[in-house]
Amino acid sequence: MSENGEPAGDFGVRISPVPYDEWDHDLFSVINPHRKLPEANVLGIFQRHPALARAFLTFNMHLNTTTLPVRVRELAIMRVAWRRGSRYEWASHVLIGRKFGVTEDEIEEVRTGADTLLNRAVDELDTDSGLSDATYAALAVDLDEHQLMDLVFTIGAYTMLTMALNTFGVELDPAISEENFSFPKREWYSHKREG
C-alpha cells in the first residue's frame, strides 16, 4: 500500500524494492559509473534481479542517449505511460519532459489523446504493433532512419517497462506527485481477475 493507503497499482505491491541501504550500487554503473544514484523505487525493484537489471539498464541507457530529440522521446514515453496506466512512468516523465521544454499544453495533448503525429504513432504501435504507411511517412519527414528506429524501440521498451511496473505494483517515489494522473479504465483491462 502507498503512504496514503491506496494500492500502488491495481493489485497493490507485489514485489517490494530492496531498501536503499542494502543496494549494490555497482549494479547501476551502466547508468552512471561515477556516482551513487539517489533512491528510486524502480531501481530498488531492479536490485532484486541483478542480471536483468544489467541487461535492461544497458539497453535503456542507449534509449536515453539516442539520436531521437529528447522532447520527442519524452512525449512518446508519456503517451505510453498514459495509455498503459503507469502512474510511475507518467509522473517521472512529466517531470523530465518539463526539464527539456515540454509545455503544459503538450502534456495535456498527451493526456487527452489529441490527434498529434506522435500520439498517433504511439497509439498505432500500442494497438497494432506497427505503424500505418501514412504515419510512418509523416514521421520520416522529420526523423531519419536511426531516429525512426530509436522511436519504435523507445515506445516498445517503455511499454514493456510499464507492464512490469504495473504488474509488480511499484509505488511512486515520495518526492513525486501523480501529476494529474487519472487513468480512464478501458476494455483492455477487462482481463483483471477478482481476488
C-alpha positions, -999 to 999 in steps of 0.1 A, spaced: 0 0 0 11 36 -6 15 61 22 -20 75 16 -35 40 20 -42 33 -17 -28 4 -37 3 12 -57 -11 -4 -87 -45 -21 -93 -31 -52 -75 -11 -34 -48 26 -40 -42 37 -75 -53 74 -70 -53 89 -45 -28 120 -26 -37 152 -35 -19 158 -9 8 183 18 -3 208 10 24 211 -26 11 217 -16 -26 246 -29 -46 254 5 -62 279 -12 -86 249 -27 -103 240 8 -116 274 15 -131 258 12 -165 237 43 -157 264 64 -141 297 48 -131 310 78 -112 282 85 -86 258 68 -63 223 71 -76 195 85 -55 168 63 -41 141 54 -66 116 26 -63 121 14 -98 158 10 -92 151 -8 -59 130 -33 -79 159 -39 -103 181 -47 -73 160 -79 -69 173 -92 -102 208 -81 -110 212 -99 -143 180 -85 -156 190 -50 -143 223 -50 -161 208 -61 -194 178 -38 -193 195 -8 -179 223 -10 -206 196 -10 -233 177 18 -215 208 39 -214 210 36 -252 174 48 -254 183 78 -232 212 89 -253 199 81 -288 196 102 -319 160 109 -310 153 145 -299 148 145 -261 114 162 -263 102 137 -288 114 108 -266 97 123 -235 64 129 -253 64 94 -266 72 79 -232 44 100 -216 19 87 -241 30 51 -235 27 57 -197 -8 73 -201 -21 45 -224 -6 18 -202 -19 33 -170 15 37 -154 15 63 -127 52 58 -120 63 64 -156 38 92 -162 48 112 -131 85 106 -137 85 116 -173 62 146 -170 90 160 -147 117 150 -171 98 164 -201 93 197 -184 130 200 -178 135 196 -216 109 221 -226 77 201 -230 49 225 -224 17 221 -203 -3 222 -235 17 193 -249 13 173 -217 -25 179 -220 -24 168 -256 -8 135 -245 -32 131 -216 -63 137 -238 -51 118 -268 -51 148 -291 -45 139 -328 -8 147 -329 16 127 -350 35 114 -320 3 104 -302 -8 86 -334 25 68 -336 24 56 -300 -13 46 -303 -8 26 -335 23 8 -321 4 0 -289 -28 -11 -306 -15 -27 -338 22 -35 -331 31 -15 -362 28 19 -379 5 27 -409 22 38 -441 7 73 -436 21 77 -400 55 62 -410 58 86 -439 48 116 -418 74 107 -391 100 102 -418 96 139 -429 115 150 -397 132 118 -384 160 99 -402 163 62 -403 181 59 -369 157 82 -353 127 62 -366 143 30 -352 151 47 -319 115 59 -316 100 25 -322 124 8 -298 118 35 -271 80 30 -274 84 -7 -272 108 -7 -243 87 17 -222 56 -4 -230 74 -33 -215 86 -13 -185 51 0 -178 38 -36 -178 64 -46 -153 58 -16 -130 21 -21 -131 23 -58 -125 47 -55 -96 28 -26 -81 58 -2 -80 48 29 -59 56 65 -67 87 78 -51 79 100 -21 91 132 -38 70 127 -69 34 138 -73 9 119 -95 9 149 -120 -29 148 -125 -29 112 -133 -65 99 -136 -63 70 -159 -95 62 -176 -102 24 -174 -107 8 -207 -118 -25 -221 -83 -40 -224 -82 -40 -186 -112 -64 -185 -88 -94 -180 -82 -84 -144 -94 -111 -120 -111 -107 -87 -91 -117 -56 
